[in-house]
């Protein structure tokens, strides 16, 4: 059976400096672990084709379908504050692009498909754990309604990869509205290559912000998208873990799920990433560090903003300073909904922050506490329930002014506060089971997380925070 993709590869039509054309490296014994059938259909692809041996060969990089133009994209980036003038896809390759059922252009990319010119000494491969983690977490984020890359498929390769030990190799097929990063702009700006920088700017506007007129408008649009995105992350307790500029997507989607995590016990300065030793990308720093990343985008775009550099810098600075108000508004929208509030009133921000402070002091579970507000048992999440009671009295008084019924308020809370998240200990259990050849926990976790706002009794165990012995305190980069 042949495999057909309706490719239309716009990025491959950009000039040579944007990428290196390279084919994936074949693997010895590919086996399909998961296929996201709903996403397959939405992309206009054929489920049976992708499930066939020919399809698995494509998903493993062992065969290249007709119309594909495999390439590794180049970009730069600030990594933990230090600038690397050339990074790029070290273990990923863009097969091509398709236009989905909604008319949106989507990249189809293989991760773990072999060495590229940007591998920097790495093997270009991935092992099974990070592939399944990204599959689970990215699809969970999509189900939560948060802009994200998607997981189309996961395959094992039949070949081990060496990390600290031999581990089973795997490849993820990832789908994204593009893979254009802040670091992509930095690559050309750092070299003062203004012609390709202009090409990239025009391409990004056409692909992501067609209503924007020029680089300043593009920058303003990216600022707005990122303000919304980070507020959504915070609303569900998500910590990216490695918010380098090469992991900051200009289209405002979540990208590159490395040492990411969802909080269990709430602590505003929570860090899980094993490589974030100084807490640069802690939970409560995400809205600050994105400003720093956006400043790097502005710096890259300044040369295109007009001959009066001082005026351009001033205007871009004003746009960037507007992030704080945009983020605050998005944050308030998120958390008002989590309290069942639809109307804006003075004092709402203080009410929200007071609850968060009490949750932190009492080591309350982030997800379960907000969800329990709809059920009337949130006080049970506190080690000293009386700490909740005073706040609850003020919250109930605030709800009286809403003009909505108790049922409507509870429905709003349930629609904005998930019952299920991919808890770190469950993800780790799933990975360990899969390494041992048991994919049932992976399949069950995906099924549960596809309906995160529903209370499904068969998944009640997945709501439970970890015990002390189960707690995952560190998460690791997939490389």
Secondary structure, 3 states (H helix, E strand, C coil): CCCCCCCCCCHHHCCHHHEEECCCCCCCCCEEEEECHHHHHHCCCCHHHHHCHHHHHHHCCCCCCCCCCCEEECCCEEECCEEECCCCCCCEEEEEEEECCCCCEEEEEEECECCCCCCCCCCCEEEHHHHHHHHHHHHHHHHCCCCECEEEEEEEEEEEEECCCEEEEEEEEEEECCCCEHHHHHHHHHCCCHHHHHHHHHHHHHHHCCCCCCHHHHHHHHHHHHHHHHHHHHHHCEECCCCCHHHCECCCCECCCCCCEECCECCCCCCCECCCCCCCCCHHHHHHHHHHHHHHHHHHHHHHCCCCHHHHHHHHHHHHHCHHHHHHHHHHHHHHHHCCCCCCCCCHHHHHHHHHHHHHHCCCEHHHHHHHCCCCCHHHHCCCCHHHHHHHHHHHHHHCCCCCCHHHHHHHHHHHCCCCCCCHHHHHHHHHHHHCCCCHHHHHHHHHHCCCCCCCHHHHHHHCCCCCCCCCCCECCCC
